[in-house]
Amino acid sequence: MTKPLKQIHLAAHFPGVNNTTVWSDPRAGSHIEFSSFVKLAQTAERAKFDFFFLAEGLRLREQGGQIYDLDVVGRPDTFTVLAALAAVTDRLGLAGTINSTFNEPFEVARQFASLDHLSEGRAAWNVVTSWDAFTGENFRRGGFLPQDQRYSRAETFMRTTWELFDSWHGDEVVADKATGQFLRGEPGRFSHHDAHFDIEGQFPVPRSPQGRPVIIQAGDSNEGREFAAATADAIFSRYGTLEAGQAFYTDVKGRLARYGRTDRQLIILPAATFVLGDTDADAQEKADVVRRQQVSGATAIKFLEQLWNADLSGFDPDGPLPSFDPVAGEKTISKGRASDRMYRDPLATSRQWRELAEAKGLSIRELIIEVTGRQNFIGSAATVAEQINHLVQNDASDGFILVPHVTPGGLDEFADKVVPLLQERGVFRTDYTGPTLRDHLGLNEN
């Protein structure tokens, strides 16, 4: 029996602060002006994407005590941007990253319920935790939580917001003008008391079109995977290749049954970049240029400093790696960067980098280009469409969250050339079939 074709899910990531974006490209625009958000979101909606994804950080990263200006600087408020986008889009889902470590359930629930009303059922929440004291300095509680407590708080946080969302059942608003009755019963009453939250009162926002926002989660630890299996509707994954993607897909979906859930109740979406060309060779040439734009000589040195934990500004990016080993210690040269967690064993990583550089004769810059490469689809539109479809049909993912390297116009070519080919294959919608994000993701079909 032939296996039915899976429908591909696609989302557009507005990059915020990262080294994927080439802000120096002549085609690049602002990362904080509203017109940039509108451009990317409307392109995604024109292409019938599931949702627009807005990353967030609660503090600008630093290196050597200074703002890391090789990233794109600017972290506007998530809810403000998404609420504004609700007015200039009709069907596109609106996903925002909101931290569960430093916020409170009541205010987050009220904001997401409001967004879901304003967008008529298109809100999604990417639930994240904060792992460093550097970010915590911006908040009155300060500090940070150990990993086990972070996920404990996050799960309790989310379930507390669910209690608030569900405190309205949806039939309380009568609004009978003849009798003058507006409400029936006492909707919105809640009472929650545990080790993390001690709250009770009345939730002021009536039940929204989706009831609850779609929940997205991005953690990769065992705790993060278990958290996603128990509570998430979608996972923002980093495993986009066939073998690694299939292993992650099998692992996480294999955890669902113990929570009474099915495979279709969790959508796995790795992040992916793309470079298109008239031919595969043309696309590869473009991709090589993009990678050198993304990793300039100055950027390569900055990346190397994160592993070596030392000032390497005097080193030539076109020269060899430092002869000395990384500087050990809890005090790091970079703050608020993922490298603080990625390089758990700097000595082991530096040995791997040395071996790779020696084997291939790589300079510092060439090495950094190779070791920081992200998931890429590179080729003609036909090749990229085939690559995406192959990974999805073989259960390496359920789709992809695309991160264009030029903001805000970098998605246009994909929308115009790749999406029609996926539609021709019958694996991607030609139009939206329902009004809500849950409809787009097939979550209402379970």
TINURO-666067 format. One line per field, with one value per residue (C-alpha): x, y, z; residue number from 1; residue in three letters. Coordinates in pm, 1 decimal, decimal comma. Example, Ala and Ser with C-alpha at 12.3 -4.5 7.8 and 13.67 -1.06 7.14 Angstrom:
% TINURO-666067
X	1230,0:1367,0
Y	-450,0:-106,0
Z	780,0:714,0
i	1:2
aa	ALA:SER
END
This chain:
% TINURO-666067
X	0,0:139,4:205,2:-4,1:189,4:249,9:158,0:456,7:443,4:640,6:703,0:903,6:1150,5:1219,6:1578,7:1622,5:1975,3:2197,7:2477,1:2253,9:2141,4:2371,5:2277,9:2556,1:2402,5:2285,9:1940,1:1900,0:1669,3:1595,9:1537,9:1321,9:1114,0:759,8:775,8:1031,8:801,9:511,9:714,3:827,1:488,9:291,6:529,3:482,7:105,1:108,7:294,0:36,8:290,9:159,9:303,1:542,0:792,3:938,1:1241,8:1309,4:1591,0:1567,1:1911,0:2160,1:2456,0:2799,8:3154,8:3450,2:3213,2:3071,4:2752,0:2820,9:2768,9:2836,8:2488,6:2181,2:2104,6:1743,2:1499,5:1152,9:866,6:710,7:345,7:358,0:490,5:257,0:-50,8:35,5:88,9:-256,0:-399,1:-209,7:-246,0:-558,5:-465,3:-96,1:-21,0:164,7:417,4:611,1:890,3:803,9:1020,3:874,0:1155,2:1107,3:743,2:425,1:141,3:-137,0:20,7:137,1:-203,7:-378,3:-142,1:-179,3:-556,5:-571,0:-350,0:-565,0:-874,7:-711,0:-588,8:-908,4:-731,3:-375,7:-160,8:126,5:363,4:722,2:790,1:1152,2:1344,0:1633,8:1958,9:2197,9:2235,2:2343,6:1989,2:1846,9:2013,6:1738,6:1474,7:1391,8:1432,9:1769,1:1984,1:1873,0:1741,7:1924,0:1812,2:1583,8:1409,7:1381,5:1176,3:979,0:885,7:820,0:581,3:402,1:396,3:234,9:-23,0:-109,5:-173,8:-393,3:-601,0:-645,2:-736,7:-982,5:-1144,5:-1373,5:-1566,8:-1689,0:-2063,2:-2061,5:-2116,3:-2491,0:-2511,2:-2891,2:-2993,7:-3358,4:-3305,7:-2991,8:-2799,5:-2439,1:-2280,5:-2401,1:-2226,9:-1893,8:-1641,9:-1268,1:-1233,0:-902,3:-701,8:-354,2:-112,4:216,5:589,9:621,3:295,3:49,6:-228,3:-605,8:-849,7:-1044,8:-912,0:-1053,0:-1028,8:-1313,5:-1222,7:-1037,7:-1101,0:-836,3:-899,2:-524,6:-240,8:-50,5:247,4:595,0:902,4:1270,2:1460,7:1688,9:1792,8:1620,7:1412,4:1327,2:1219,8:1002,5:851,8:767,9:617,7:393,5:282,1:389,7:204,4:524,5:900,8:1154,2:1431,4:1793,5:1809,0:1750,0:1958,5:1813,1:1986,6:1990,9:1638,7:1500,0:1665,8:1520,3:1179,5:1162,7:1282,7:1040,8:736,6:808,5:748,9:397,3:204,5:273,1:95,2:-201,9:-102,7:-64,9:204,3:-15,1:-44,6:318,3:471,9:853,0:1001,9:1380,1:1526,9:1673,4:1841,7:1832,8:2014,4:1853,0:2012,5:1927,1:2126,9:2269,3:2619,4:2498,6:2331,6:2649,1:2852,2:2599,6:2602,1:2980,4:2950,2:2676,4:2883,0:3175,6:2936,3:2802,9:3150,9:3373,5:3727,1:3613,5:3322,8:3554,3:3778,1:3474,5:3354,3:3699,1:3716,3:3397,0:3564,8:3910,1:3762,1:4037,7:4103,0:4224,0:4188,6:4556,0:4520,9:4495,8:4166,2:4344,9:4612,8:4630,2:4457,0:4622,3:4896,7:4771,6:4465,9:4135,4:4130,2:3927,7:3700,6:3342,4:3399,3:3339,6:3435,7:3089,7:2761,1:2413,8:2540,5:2456,8:2829,7:2842,0:2631,9:2753,1:3115,8:3082,0:3432,7:3638,3:3957,6:3790,5:3627,1:3954,3:4127,0:3855,6:3892,7:4272,4:4242,7:3993,4:4201,6:4517,7:4346,7:4195,8:4454,5:4198,0:4262,2:4070,6:3804,2:3773,2:3741,6:3471,8:3279,5:3285,5:3205,4:2928,6:2743,1:2368,0:2115,2:2106,5:1898,9:2121,4:2029,2:1782,4:1418,1:1350,0:1640,2:1538,2:1175,2:1293,7:1525,1:1248,7:993,7:1237,7:1313,0:946,9:821,4:1097,9:1006,2:1310,7:1068,7:714,8:836,4:1077,4:1105,4:1290,4:1546,0:1631,7:1976,7:1844,5:1571,1:1301,5:1302,4:1491,6:1181,9:1044,5:1239,0:1141,9:776,2:781,9:985,0:987,5:636,0:465,3:671,2:565,2:205,2:238,9:355,5:44,0:241,1:168,5:-158,8:-270,7:-491,8:-575,9:-859,7:-943,7:-918,9:-693,7:-333,1:-450,7:-631,2:-313,6:-112,5:-380,8:-417,1:-796,5:-802,4:-690,8
Y	0,0:337,7:573,8:892,0:1209,6:1426,8:1792,5:2019,6:2294,5:2615,3:2917,3:3237,4:3343,5:3713,1:3671,1:3941,6:3901,5:3637,8:3573,7:3425,3:3767,0:3967,9:4317,6:4467,3:4333,6:4626,9:4467,4:4447,4:4681,1:4774,8:4509,9:4733,4:4949,1:4818,9:4813,1:4531,3:4314,8:4387,1:4294,7:3955,8:3868,4:3958,8:3760,6:3458,9:3498,2:3536,9:3203,9:3044,3:2976,5:2848,7:3126,3:3417,6:3350,6:3634,0:3552,9:3752,6:3819,3:4004,4:4161,0:4248,6:4013,9:4135,6:4034,7:4176,6:4407,7:4566,9:4507,6:4247,0:4481,7:4219,7:4087,4:4279,1:4519,7:4559,6:4363,0:4523,7:4402,0:4085,6:4154,8:4506,6:4383,0:4083,3:4285,6:4538,0:4257,6:4118,6:4430,2:4389,9:4011,6:3792,6:3424,9:3398,4:3261,3:3499,2:3326,3:3506,1:3398,4:3478,8:3385,9:3181,1:3250,6:3623,3:3683,1:3605,3:3374,9:3632,1:3898,8:3651,3:3480,5:3816,6:3924,1:3601,8:3590,8:3949,0:3866,9:3565,8:3788,7:4062,8:3811,8:3602,2:3287,1:3308,0:3338,6:3106,2:3108,9:2988,8:2902,3:2953,1:2961,5:3187,5:3019,4:3298,3:3553,4:3813,0:3827,4:3813,2:4140,7:4317,7:4189,1:4252,9:3883,5:3873,2:3563,3:3251,1:2903,1:2568,6:2368,0:2129,3:2421,7:2615,7:2340,9:2280,7:2648,1:2654,2:2359,2:2499,9:2843,7:2705,2:2496,9:2798,6:3006,8:2723,0:2749,1:3118,6:3063,0:2789,5:2996,4:3120,3:2840,2:3052,0:3073,3:3331,4:3642,9:3672,7:4040,3:4032,0:4389,7:4317,4:4190,6:4384,9:4070,0:4073,1:3778,2:3455,5:3300,8:3417,7:3355,8:3396,7:3281,6:3110,6:2988,6:2842,3:2767,7:2580,0:2622,8:2868,1:3063,1:3166,8:3350,0:3372,0:3618,0:3677,7:3657,4:3953,8:3831,9:3618,2:3292,0:3357,3:3187,6:2916,2:2890,0:2870,4:2983,1:2719,8:2616,8:2600,4:2477,9:2474,7:2292,4:2005,6:1859,7:1547,9:1772,3:1994,3:1700,8:1562,8:1906,2:1930,6:1582,4:1666,6:2016,0:2148,8:2163,9:2226,1:2203,6:2449,5:2193,6:2224,5:1881,2:1936,1:1666,9:1325,8:1103,0:1349,4:1464,8:1112,1:1031,4:1342,1:1286,7:925,9:1012,1:1297,9:1144,7:821,3:1005,3:1121,2:803,6:822,9:1158,9:1021,4:1201,3:1094,7:1169,4:1427,0:1633,7:1749,9:1921,1:1912,5:2209,7:2250,9:2590,7:2615,8:2870,5:2859,6:2993,6:2966,1:2990,4:2928,9:2605,1:2407,5:2530,5:2890,3:2849,1:2702,6:2999,5:3233,7:3032,1:3060,4:3438,5:3447,9:3244,3:3484,1:3774,3:3606,7:3536,0:3834,4:3836,3:4034,3:3794,8:3493,5:3634,6:3707,1:3349,6:3213,1:3429,3:3267,7:2926,1:3044,4:3278,2:3531,3:3852,2:3741,8:4079,0:4071,4:3749,8:3741,6:3581,2:3451,6:3293,0:2979,4:2904,7:3018,3:2788,3:2802,2:2627,2:2795,1:2974,3:2774,4:2933,3:3027,5:3391,8:3409,2:3677,4:3652,6:3708,5:3607,6:3392,0:3030,9:2951,9:2968,1:2652,0:2495,7:2467,0:2258,4:2120,7:2394,2:2186,2:1896,7:2131,5:2314,8:1981,8:1894,3:2233,1:2198,4:1854,7:1984,7:2292,7:2085,1:1819,4:2073,4:2350,7:2601,1:2950,3:3085,2:3238,7:2932,3:2710,8:2925,6:2928,2:2548,2:2480,2:2741,5:2638,5:2607,1:2381,0:2497,5:2420,3:2514,4:2468,8:2553,2:2591,0:2236,0:2096,3:2276,1:2167,8:1807,6:1834,2:1969,4:1715,3:1425,5:1514,5:1556,9:1242,4:1041,8:1167,3:1380,7:1667,8:1787,9:2103,0:2390,4:2733,9:2931,3:3193,1:3420,1:3576,9:3909,7:4090,0:4172,0:4071,1:3744,7:3525,5:3655,7:3424,3:3116,7:3221,4:3281,2:2979,9:2696,2:2713,4:2666,1:2349,6:2208,4:2291,6:2111,1:1802,2:1818,2:1850,0:2214,6:2404,8:2634,1:2823,1:2829,6:2592,6:2736,5:3064,6:2967,3:2863,6:2533,5:2476,8:2549,6:2301,1:2031,4:2031,2:2052,6:1725,8:1510,4
Z	0,0:-100,8:187,0:147,1:76,8:380,1:352,7:408,2:670,6:612,6:833,1:788,9:1056,5:1105,5:1220,1:1483,2:1617,7:1460,1:1214,0:945,4:831,7:609,1:720,4:506,9:184,8:-34,0:-52,5:326,5:512,8:870,9:1136,2:1351,6:1115,0:1085,4:704,6:724,7:936,2:701,4:392,9:523,6:674,2:362,5:141,9:368,5:353,5:-25,1:-37,6:200,4:476,8:809,8:1022,2:1071,4:1350,4:1555,6:1765,6:2077,5:2318,4:2644,4:2622,0:2350,0:2353,2:2451,3:2387,6:2572,2:2758,7:2442,9:2244,2:1978,4:1684,2:1418,3:1489,6:1387,4:1671,0:1776,3:1986,8:1968,9:2185,7:2046,5:2124,8:1983,0:1648,6:1621,3:1715,3:1445,2:1191,0:1272,8:1110,5:780,9:735,1:714,6:752,4:839,2:1185,2:1419,2:1646,1:1917,1:2149,1:2510,2:2806,7:3092,8:3338,8:3397,2:3300,2:3493,8:3379,0:3413,8:3193,9:2928,1:2915,4:2879,1:2600,4:2402,3:2449,5:2323,4:2023,3:1938,7:1943,1:1735,5:1475,4:1480,6:1590,9:1458,5:1773,8:1865,3:2161,4:2136,0:2500,2:2605,2:2930,6:3024,0:3113,4:3216,1:3492,8:3235,1:3095,4:3445,8:3534,5:3338,1:3580,7:3943,8:4033,7:3860,0:3853,5:3675,3:3745,6:3716,6:3413,8:3605,3:3777,1:3450,3:3289,3:3607,2:3614,4:3239,0:3252,4:3555,7:3390,6:3079,0:3261,5:3475,8:3163,7:3036,8:3353,6:3280,1:2914,4:3015,0:3289,0:3011,5:2835,0:2544,5:2613,1:2892,3:2679,9:2628,0:2525,1:2515,3:2443,9:2510,7:2863,4:2941,9:3036,8:2920,1:3105,4:3257,1:3554,7:3693,3:3413,1:3452,2:3812,9:3883,1:4179,9:4143,3:4427,4:4395,9:4451,7:4162,0:4155,5:4423,4:4239,6:4235,2:4088,4:3771,7:3415,9:3219,3:2856,6:2715,6:2545,7:2220,3:1883,1:1939,8:2312,2:2365,6:2138,6:1944,0:2160,2:2003,6:2189,8:2095,4:2371,6:2269,3:2605,3:2734,7:2959,9:2663,3:2446,8:2725,2:2782,2:2411,8:2399,9:2693,8:2601,3:2258,4:1928,0:1729,2:1781,6:1639,3:1577,6:1469,5:1303,8:932,9:766,2:683,3:938,6:1229,0:1148,6:1143,5:1476,8:1641,3:1479,2:1600,1:1950,3:2017,8:1850,7:2034,5:2362,4:2272,6:2355,2:2727,0:2728,7:2535,8:2217,7:1853,5:1595,0:1424,2:1741,5:1726,8:1421,4:1390,1:1203,5:1175,4:1094,9:745,6:524,8:145,7:-160,1:-501,9:-846,3:-1208,9:-1182,2:-891,4:-976,0:-988,7:-648,2:-496,2:-618,6:-460,0:-138,2:-114,2:-144,1:120,2:366,7:325,7:382,3:695,0:829,0:763,3:898,1:1204,0:1263,9:1239,3:1511,8:1730,4:1692,3:1773,2:2085,9:2212,1:2217,8:2322,0:2586,0:2517,3:2326,5:1980,8:1807,6:1713,8:1513,3:1134,5:1025,2:717,5:935,9:1152,8:1482,1:1808,0:1929,1:2289,4:2429,9:2523,5:2856,7:3106,8:3363,7:3435,9:3342,5:2968,5:2718,4:2558,9:2739,5:2632,3:2345,4:2272,3:2255,2:2633,7:2633,2:2308,9:2408,1:2722,5:2670,8:2497,9:2496,2:2315,5:2064,3:1998,9:1930,0:1677,2:1511,2:1493,4:1333,7:1078,8:998,4:955,8:743,8:503,9:529,9:660,6:789,4:1089,4:867,6:647,0:953,3:1111,8:783,8:787,8:1155,0:1184,8:871,1:921,2:751,9:390,4:86,1:-206,9:-570,4:-840,8:-739,5:-860,4:-658,3:-340,8:-378,4:-415,2:-113,5:109,8:-6,2:33,3:395,3:486,7:312,6:483,2:831,3:894,7:963,1:899,1:727,1:783,7:938,7:672,6:772,5:476,8:483,3:355,2:548,0:455,9:87,3:109,6:105,6:-225,6:-454,4:-252,0:-258,2:-633,4:-746,8:-491,4:-349,4:-692,0:-746,1:-409,5:-495,7:-828,9:-639,7:-426,2:-101,2:-17,8:-3,4:-283,0:-39,2:329,3:419,2:761,4:948,6:1241,7:1280,4:1426,8:1098,2:900,1:1108,8:1092,6:1469,9:1449,0:1253,6:1545,6
i	1:2:3:4:5:6:7:8:9:10:11:12:13:14:15:16:17:18:19:20:21:22:23:24:25:26:27:28:29:30:31:32:33:34:35:36:37:38:39:40:41:42:43:44:45:46:47:48:49:50:51:52:53:54:55:56:57:58:59:60:61:62:63:64:65:66:67:68:69:70:71:72:73:74:75:76:77:78:79:80:81:82:83:84:85:86:87:88:89:90:91:92:93:94:95:96:97:98:99:100:101:102:103:104:105:106:107:108:109:110:111:112:113:114:115:116:117:118:119:120:121:122:123:124:125:126:127:128:129:130:131:132:133:134:135:136:137:138:139:140:141:142:143:144:145:146:147:148:149:150:151:152:153:154:155:156:157:158:159:160:161:162:163:164:165:166:167:168:169:170:171:172:173:174:175:176:177:178:179:180:181:182:183:184:185:186:187:188:189:190:191:192:193:194:195:196:197:198:199:200:201:202:203:204:205:206:207:208:209:210:211:212:213:214:215:216:217:218:219:220:221:222:223:224:225:226:227:228:229:230:231:232:233:234:235:236:237:238:239:240:241:242:243:244:245:246:247:248:249:250:251:252:253:254:255:256:257:258:259:260:261:262:263:264:265:266:267:268:269:270:271:272:273:274:275:276:277:278:279:280:281:282:283:284:285:286:287:288:289:290:291:292:293:294:295:296:297:298:299:300:301:302:303:304:305:306:307:308:309:310:311:312:313:314:315:316:317:318:319:320:321:322:323:324:325:326:327:328:329:330:331:332:333:334:335:336:337:338:339:340:341:342:343:344:345:346:347:348:349:350:351:352:353:354:355:356:357:358:359:360:361:362:363:364:365:366:367:368:369:370:371:372:373:374:375:376:377:378:379:380:381:382:383:384:385:386:387:388:389:390:391:392:393:394:395:396:397:398:399:400:401:402:403:404:405:406:407:408:409:410:411:412:413:414:415:416:417:418:419:420:421:422:423:424:425:426:427:428:429:430:431:432:433:434:435:436:437:438:439:440:441:442:443:444:445:446
aa	MET:THR:LYS:PRO:LEU:LYS:GLN:ILE:HIS:LEU:ALA:ALA:HIS:PHE:PRO:GLY:VAL:ASN:ASN:THR:THR:VAL:TRP:SER:ASP:PRO:ARG:ALA:GLY:SER:HIS:ILE:GLU:PHE:SER:SER:PHE:VAL:LYS:LEU:ALA:GLN:THR:ALA:GLU:ARG:ALA:LYS:PHE:ASP:PHE:PHE:PHE:LEU:ALA:GLU:GLY:LEU:ARG:LEU:ARG:GLU:GLN:GLY:GLY:GLN:ILE:TYR:ASP:LEU:ASP:VAL:VAL:GLY:ARG:PRO:ASP:THR:PHE:THR:VAL:LEU:ALA:ALA:LEU:ALA:ALA:VAL:THR:ASP:ARG:LEU:GLY:LEU:ALA:GLY:THR:ILE:ASN:SER:THR:PHE:ASN:GLU:PRO:PHE:GLU:VAL:ALA:ARG:GLN:PHE:ALA:SER:LEU:ASP:HIS:LEU:SER:GLU:GLY:ARG:ALA:ALA:TRP:ASN:VAL:VAL:THR:SER:TRP:ASP:ALA:PHE:THR:GLY:GLU:ASN:PHE:ARG:ARG:GLY:GLY:PHE:LEU:PRO:GLN:ASP:GLN:ARG:TYR:SER:ARG:ALA:GLU:THR:PHE:MET:ARG:THR:THR:TRP:GLU:LEU:PHE:ASP:SER:TRP:HIS:GLY:ASP:GLU:VAL:VAL:ALA:ASP:LYS:ALA:THR:GLY:GLN:PHE:LEU:ARG:GLY:GLU:PRO:GLY:ARG:PHE:SER:HIS:HIS:ASP:ALA:HIS:PHE:ASP:ILE:GLU:GLY:GLN:PHE:PRO:VAL:PRO:ARG:SER:PRO:GLN:GLY:ARG:PRO:VAL:ILE:ILE:GLN:ALA:GLY:ASP:SER:ASN:GLU:GLY:ARG:GLU:PHE:ALA:ALA:ALA:THR:ALA:ASP:ALA:ILE:PHE:SER:ARG:TYR:GLY:THR:LEU:GLU:ALA:GLY:GLN:ALA:PHE:TYR:THR:ASP:VAL:LYS:GLY:ARG:LEU:ALA:ARG:TYR:GLY:ARG:THR:ASP:ARG:GLN:LEU:ILE:ILE:LEU:PRO:ALA:ALA:THR:PHE:VAL:LEU:GLY:ASP:THR:ASP:ALA:ASP:ALA:GLN:GLU:LYS:ALA:ASP:VAL:VAL:ARG:ARG:GLN:GLN:VAL:SER:GLY:ALA:THR:ALA:ILE:LYS:PHE:LEU:GLU:GLN:LEU:TRP:ASN:ALA:ASP:LEU:SER:GLY:PHE:ASP:PRO:ASP:GLY:PRO:LEU:PRO:SER:PHE:ASP:PRO:VAL:ALA:GLY:GLU:LYS:THR:ILE:SER:LYS:GLY:ARG:ALA:SER:ASP:ARG:MET:TYR:ARG:ASP:PRO:LEU:ALA:THR:SER:ARG:GLN:TRP:ARG:GLU:LEU:ALA:GLU:ALA:LYS:GLY:LEU:SER:ILE:ARG:GLU:LEU:ILE:ILE:GLU:VAL:THR:GLY:ARG:GLN:ASN:PHE:ILE:GLY:SER:ALA:ALA:THR:VAL:ALA:GLU:GLN:ILE:ASN:HIS:LEU:VAL:GLN:ASN:ASP:ALA:SER:ASP:GLY:PHE:ILE:LEU:VAL:PRO:HIS:VAL:THR:PRO:GLY:GLY:LEU:ASP:GLU:PHE:ALA:ASP:LYS:VAL:VAL:PRO:LEU:LEU:GLN:GLU:ARG:GLY:VAL:PHE:ARG:THR:ASP:TYR:THR:GLY:PRO:THR:LEU:ARG:ASP:HIS:LEU:GLY:LEU:ASN:GLU:ASN
END
